[in-house]
Amino acid sequence: MKPQSRPVPIKSIALIILAVAAIILGFFVYTSLQFHITGATPNNKRFPSSLSTIDIYFSKELDQPTMTQRLDANTGDVLSYTFESKTTTKVTGNKLSITFHQTPLTGNYVISLKNITAENGDVLTTDLPFIVKTVSYKNLTEAEKKQYDDAAGFSSDDEEEHSDPIAAVLPHETADYLISYSIPGDDSSVKKIIITMKFFAPGNNAKPATPQQTAAYLDQIRTQRKAALAYLASKNINISDYAMEYTELELRNEFPAGKSF
């Protein structure tokens, strides 16, 4: 005859549950006390390609004099990233602001932070995923819209600037070109669509060295500008309502100038 198993007392089950809860709570308390990143604006995993500044927030006040001195001496000693761009940085309270002089193409990148120092002496070294996406103005968060408006010089209380059809479809970016826009607050100014080539390496303004290279370069500009204009047409944007600006000087006379200033 097999001995009958004794049921586990309810009291024992309750003690086990309490012990597990205490461990979980202890872990969260421990984690919250550690020096760490609490968030970023815009969201670093959904960074709009139309923006250039990210504010990274930490759980403790930063050692502003030390951090500023290190950033001024050698930014790379504190900050690096897996794309090409110069930066401007600012340390305020528990916030590190990074402004990229050139936001990268849409894609997945990493921002590496090294020896970030808090006022109490804590030090943090960590990697932050940085995912750049194309996000139209209407889909930006309120904080992102404010950042965009401040950078563009827009008035936050003038809805006309963002009710225009181009605000819903631009900026638009591919590996080869970027379409952006400008809507001046002055009623006498003309709204502008800007097409910039991106098929060459960032910052590489060298002219083609041979006639063959020049011909290939011009063909590429011609092809990608046509693609950009086709995108605008597919979104029912009438370019005759806007002044058209082509960042590269070449072949401008081959493409519509749009509305006159």
C-alpha positions as CSV (number, residue, x, y, z in Angstrom):
1,M,0.0,0.0,0.0
2,K,1.5,3.3,-1.2
3,P,1.7,6.0,1.4
4,Q,-0.5,8.9,0.6
5,S,1.2,12.2,-0.2
6,R,0.5,15.0,2.2
7,P,-1.0,18.1,0.7
8,V,1.2,21.2,0.9
9,P,-0.2,23.5,3.6
10,I,-1.7,26.7,2.3
11,K,0.6,28.6,4.7
12,S,3.6,27.2,2.9
13,I,2.3,28.3,-0.5
14,A,1.7,31.8,0.8
15,L,5.2,32.0,2.2
16,I,6.6,30.9,-1.2
17,I,4.6,33.5,-3.1
18,L,5.7,36.2,-0.6
19,A,9.3,35.2,-1.0
20,V,9.2,35.3,-4.8
21,A,7.4,38.7,-4.6
22,A,10.1,40.0,-2.2
23,I,12.9,38.9,-4.6
24,I,11.2,40.6,-7.6
25,L,10.6,43.8,-5.6
26,G,14.1,43.8,-4.4
27,F,15.4,43.5,-7.9
28,F,13.3,46.5,-9.1
29,V,14.4,48.5,-6.1
30,Y,18.1,47.6,-6.8
31,T,17.7,48.5,-10.4
32,S,16.0,51.8,-9.7
33,L,18.9,52.8,-7.4
34,Q,21.5,52.2,-10.1
35,F,22.7,54.9,-12.4
36,H,20.9,54.3,-15.7
37,I,19.1,55.9,-18.7
38,T,15.5,56.6,-17.9
39,G,14.4,57.7,-21.4
40,A,15.0,59.8,-24.5
41,T,13.1,62.4,-26.5
42,P,12.5,61.7,-29.3
43,N,12.2,58.0,-28.7
44,N,15.6,56.5,-29.6
45,K,13.9,53.5,-31.2
46,R,11.7,55.7,-33.4
47,F,13.8,58.8,-34.2
48,P,12.2,60.9,-36.9
49,S,14.6,61.6,-39.8
50,S,13.3,65.2,-39.9
51,L,14.8,65.9,-36.5
52,S,18.4,66.4,-35.4
53,T,18.4,66.6,-31.6
54,I,18.0,63.8,-29.0
55,D,17.7,64.5,-25.3
56,I,18.9,61.5,-23.2
57,Y,17.7,61.5,-19.6
58,F,19.4,59.8,-16.7
59,S,18.3,58.6,-13.2
60,K,20.7,61.0,-11.5
61,E,21.9,64.5,-11.9
62,L,25.0,64.7,-14.1
63,D,28.4,66.1,-13.1
64,Q,28.0,69.1,-15.5
65,P,31.5,70.7,-15.1
66,T,33.3,67.4,-15.6
67,M,31.1,66.2,-18.4
68,T,31.2,69.5,-20.3
69,Q,35.0,69.7,-19.9
70,R,35.4,66.2,-21.3
71,L,33.0,66.8,-24.2
72,D,34.7,70.1,-25.1
73,A,38.2,68.4,-24.9
74,N,37.3,65.3,-27.0
75,T,33.7,64.4,-27.8
76,G,34.8,60.9,-28.9
77,D,35.9,60.2,-25.3
78,V,32.3,60.4,-24.2
79,L,30.2,59.8,-27.2
80,S,30.4,57.8,-30.5
81,Y,27.9,56.5,-33.0
82,T,27.8,54.1,-36.0
83,F,27.2,56.8,-38.6
84,E,29.0,59.9,-39.9
85,S,28.1,63.3,-38.4
86,K,29.5,66.1,-36.3
87,T,27.7,66.9,-33.1
88,T,26.9,69.7,-30.7
89,T,26.3,68.6,-27.1
90,K,24.9,70.2,-23.9
91,V,24.7,68.9,-20.3
92,T,21.8,70.2,-18.2
93,G,20.7,68.6,-14.9
94,N,20.0,65.0,-15.6
95,K,19.9,65.5,-19.4
96,L,22.5,65.1,-22.2
97,S,21.4,66.8,-25.4
98,I,23.0,65.7,-28.6
99,T,22.4,67.6,-31.9
100,F,23.6,65.8,-35.0
101,H,24.7,68.2,-37.8
102,Q,23.6,65.5,-40.3
103,T,20.9,63.0,-39.3
104,P,21.6,59.7,-40.9
105,L,19.5,57.8,-43.4
106,T,16.7,55.7,-42.1
107,G,18.1,52.5,-40.5
108,N,19.4,51.0,-37.3
109,Y,22.4,52.5,-35.5
110,V,24.0,52.6,-32.1
111,I,24.9,55.5,-29.8
112,S,27.7,54.5,-27.4
113,L,28.0,56.5,-24.2
114,K,31.3,56.2,-22.2
115,N,32.0,57.1,-18.6
116,I,28.9,59.3,-18.1
117,T,29.5,60.7,-14.7
118,A,26.8,61.6,-12.1
119,E,27.2,64.2,-9.4
120,N,27.6,61.6,-6.8
121,G,30.4,60.0,-8.7
122,D,28.5,57.1,-10.3
123,V,29.8,56.2,-13.7
124,L,27.8,54.7,-16.6
125,T,29.0,53.2,-19.9
126,T,26.3,51.8,-22.1
127,D,25.1,51.5,-25.7
128,L,21.8,53.0,-26.9
129,P,20.0,51.6,-29.9
130,F,19.2,54.5,-32.3
131,I,16.6,53.6,-35.0
132,V,15.9,56.4,-37.5
133,K,12.6,56.3,-39.3
134,T,10.7,58.5,-41.8
135,V,7.8,60.1,-39.8
136,S,5.5,62.7,-41.2
137,Y,4.8,65.8,-39.2
138,K,1.2,64.7,-38.4
139,N,2.6,61.5,-36.8
140,L,5.1,63.3,-34.6
141,T,4.4,63.4,-30.8
142,E,3.7,66.9,-29.3
143,A,7.3,67.0,-27.9
144,E,8.7,66.1,-31.4
145,K,6.5,68.7,-33.1
146,K,7.8,71.4,-30.7
147,Q,11.4,70.4,-31.5
148,Y,10.7,70.5,-35.2
149,D,8.9,73.9,-35.0
150,D,11.7,75.4,-32.9
151,A,14.3,74.2,-35.4
152,A,12.3,75.4,-38.4
153,G,11.3,78.7,-36.9
154,F,7.6,77.9,-37.1
155,S,5.0,79.4,-34.9
156,S,3.4,76.8,-32.7
157,D,0.0,78.5,-32.8
158,D,-0.2,78.8,-36.6
159,E,-1.9,75.7,-38.0
160,E,-1.5,76.8,-41.6
161,E,2.1,75.7,-41.5
162,H,1.1,72.1,-40.9
163,S,-2.2,71.9,-42.7
164,D,-0.5,72.0,-46.1
165,P,-0.6,68.7,-48.0
166,I,3.2,68.4,-48.1
167,A,3.3,68.3,-44.3
168,A,1.5,64.9,-44.4
169,V,4.0,63.2,-46.9
170,L,7.3,65.0,-46.2
171,P,10.1,64.6,-45.3
172,H,10.6,61.6,-47.5
173,E,14.0,59.9,-47.8
174,T,15.6,57.0,-49.7
175,A,19.2,55.9,-49.9
176,D,19.6,58.2,-52.9
177,Y,17.6,61.4,-52.2
178,L,15.8,63.4,-49.6
179,I,12.7,65.6,-50.1
180,S,12.2,68.2,-47.4
181,Y,10.2,71.4,-47.3
182,S,10.0,74.9,-45.9
183,I,6.8,76.8,-45.1
184,P,7.7,80.4,-44.1
185,G,5.5,82.2,-41.6
186,D,5.4,85.3,-43.8
187,D,2.4,85.2,-46.0
188,S,4.3,87.0,-48.8
189,S,6.9,84.1,-49.0
190,V,6.5,81.1,-51.2
191,K,6.3,77.6,-49.7
192,K,9.3,75.5,-50.8
193,I,10.0,71.9,-51.6
194,I,13.7,70.9,-51.4
195,I,15.3,67.9,-53.2
196,T,18.7,66.9,-52.1
197,M,20.8,64.0,-53.5
198,K,22.2,61.4,-51.1
199,F,23.7,58.8,-53.3
200,F,27.2,60.1,-52.6
201,A,29.1,59.7,-49.3
202,P,28.0,62.3,-46.6
203,G,30.3,65.4,-46.8
204,N,31.9,64.3,-50.1
205,N,31.6,67.3,-52.3
206,A,34.5,66.3,-54.6
207,K,33.7,66.8,-58.3
208,P,34.0,63.8,-60.7
209,A,37.6,63.5,-62.0
210,T,37.0,62.3,-65.6
211,P,34.4,62.9,-68.3
212,Q,33.0,59.4,-67.8
213,Q,32.6,60.0,-64.1
214,T,31.0,63.4,-64.8
215,A,28.5,61.8,-67.2
216,A,27.7,59.0,-64.6
217,Y,27.2,61.6,-61.9
218,L,24.8,63.7,-64.0
219,D,22.9,60.6,-65.0
220,Q,22.5,59.7,-61.4
221,I,21.2,63.2,-60.5
222,R,18.8,63.1,-63.4
223,T,17.5,59.7,-62.4
224,Q,17.0,60.4,-58.7
225,R,15.4,63.8,-59.2
226,K,12.9,62.2,-61.6
227,A,12.2,59.6,-58.9
228,A,11.7,62.3,-56.3
229,L,9.3,64.2,-58.5
230,A,7.4,60.9,-59.3
231,Y,7.0,60.4,-55.6
232,L,5.5,63.8,-55.1
233,A,3.1,63.2,-58.1
234,S,2.1,59.8,-56.5
235,K,1.0,61.8,-53.4
236,N,-1.0,64.3,-55.5
237,I,1.3,67.1,-54.7
238,N,1.1,69.8,-57.4
239,I,4.6,71.2,-57.6
240,S,3.4,74.3,-59.4
241,D,2.0,75.5,-56.0
242,Y,5.6,75.5,-54.5
243,A,9.0,76.9,-55.3
244,M,11.3,74.0,-56.2
245,E,14.8,74.0,-54.8
246,Y,17.5,71.6,-56.0
247,T,20.4,71.5,-53.6
248,E,22.9,70.5,-56.3
249,L,23.5,73.1,-58.9
250,E,23.9,70.7,-61.8
251,L,21.0,70.2,-64.3
252,R,18.6,72.6,-62.5
253,N,17.4,74.0,-65.9
254,E,16.1,70.5,-66.8
255,F,13.6,70.4,-63.9
256,P,10.6,72.4,-63.1
257,A,11.2,75.5,-61.0
258,G,7.7,75.6,-59.6
259,K,6.1,78.8,-58.3
260,S,8.1,82.0,-58.5
261,F,9.1,83.9,-55.4
